[in-house]
Amino acid sequence: MTSTVLITGAGIGIGRATAKAFGRAGAHVLVTDVLTAEGEAVAAEIVSGGGRASFHALDVRSTEMVDAIFAHAEATLGGVDTVVANAGIAHRVPIETMTDALWDHTLDIDLKGVLRVFRRAVPGMRARGAGTMVALSSIMGIAYGWDEHVHYSAAKAGVVGLVRAMAVELASQGIRVNGIAPGYIRTAQLLSEEHSLGAAGAEAAPAFIPMGRLGEPEDIADVILFLASEAARYVTGQVIAVDGGLLVGRY
Ligand SMILES: NC(=O)c1ccc[n+]([C@@H]2O[C@H](COP(=O)([O-])OP(=O)(O)OC[C@H]3O[C@@H](n4cnc5c(N)ncnc54)[C@H](O)[C@@H]3O)[C@@H](O)[C@H]2O)c1
């Protein structure tokens, strides 16, 4: 793979596993995150494994930072071929305490953060007549309602609409836009006692996941790699559940 991929929130979790998967596949990986030390370590791991990578601080709430990284990639690497909009937060907020500010904070990262990187990728991809984009939704956006996470569920459902609409708008120009809806994946987000399942919930979850285990970040990374690859050349506008059978199971 000779392409360049930009991944948001790539310092830990699913983003980190995705960066490493693209690195192994031979892409130049632009590892971006608000977590500088973690992001630098991921880029260093890819490089020490014989791959190509660089770290760039990026808060997806900043259109200016997005612009600067794309401008850098255009000047030094010939542009960005694949964008993975992975950065996200999931904060527990009971509906009575859901202020406008808390709602806006999550939507700004989990939905508008996707728009910011996808939008900036379009001119270069259009000029080259090729490009792929993959966004992270969630089973909480495509099927389940998540109590005390109304803003998160709304943002992740919004990602589905964004993916569909951008896919249709850009399909004739050789640009594909897809999403992933992970189930329960073993990351810091899921293991948070305050905001998500926590350790006990993670231990209990396999009992109602048909495949009998939590997902690992690599389970998601491999499907992102597939969606960005030529093997998925006729797939656009889809959000694929990667959940060990959770949504189609019964419990
Ligand atoms: N873990 C799961 O079970 C699960 C399930 C469904 C969807 N997801 C989604 O997958 C994506 C990755 O989640 P994860 O589980 O790896 O979470 P994580 O908490 O391990 O990682 C999230 C990453 O996003 C980054 N981030 C947060 N705010 C940011 C900002 N403003 N700008 C740039 N980066 C920012 C963090 O620094 C971190 O690197 C998220 O969008 C998440 O909502 C995760």
The ligand as an ORCA input file, in Angstrom:
! r2SCAN-3c Opt
* xyz 0 1
  N     -14.863      0.844     22.710
  C     -16.067      0.592     22.305
  O     -16.694     -0.359     22.796
  C     -16.702      1.448     21.221
  C     -17.980      1.059     20.792
  C     -18.604      1.810     19.812
  C     -17.974      2.914     19.248
  N     -16.736      3.268     19.691
  C     -16.128      4.448     19.060
  O     -14.858      4.127     18.540
  C     -14.008      5.288     18.575
  C     -12.725      4.945     19.323
  O     -13.093      4.590     20.641
  P     -12.149      3.823     21.673
  O     -12.983      2.817     22.319
  O     -10.864      3.448     21.027
  O     -11.977      5.017     22.727
  P     -10.694      5.543     23.531
  O     -11.253      6.392     24.600
  O      -9.797      4.412     23.859
  O      -9.988      6.460     22.430
  C     -10.596      7.639     21.954
  C      -9.538      8.483     21.283
  O     -10.143      9.709     20.842
  C      -9.288     10.773     21.245
  N      -9.999     12.041     21.383
  C     -10.928     12.391     22.308
  N     -11.287     13.669     22.131
  C     -10.583     14.145     21.068
  C     -10.526     15.388     20.383
  N     -11.260     16.436     20.759
  N      -9.694     15.493     19.310
  C      -8.945     14.454     18.915
  N      -8.940     13.253     19.519
  C      -9.758     13.110     20.591
  C      -8.694     10.307     22.569
  O      -7.566     11.062     22.932
  C      -8.407      8.865     22.247
  O      -7.172      8.719     21.585
  C     -14.828      6.383     19.268
  O     -15.427      7.216     18.295
  C     -15.868      5.589     20.023
  O     -17.028      6.321     20.310
  C     -16.086      2.556     20.663
*
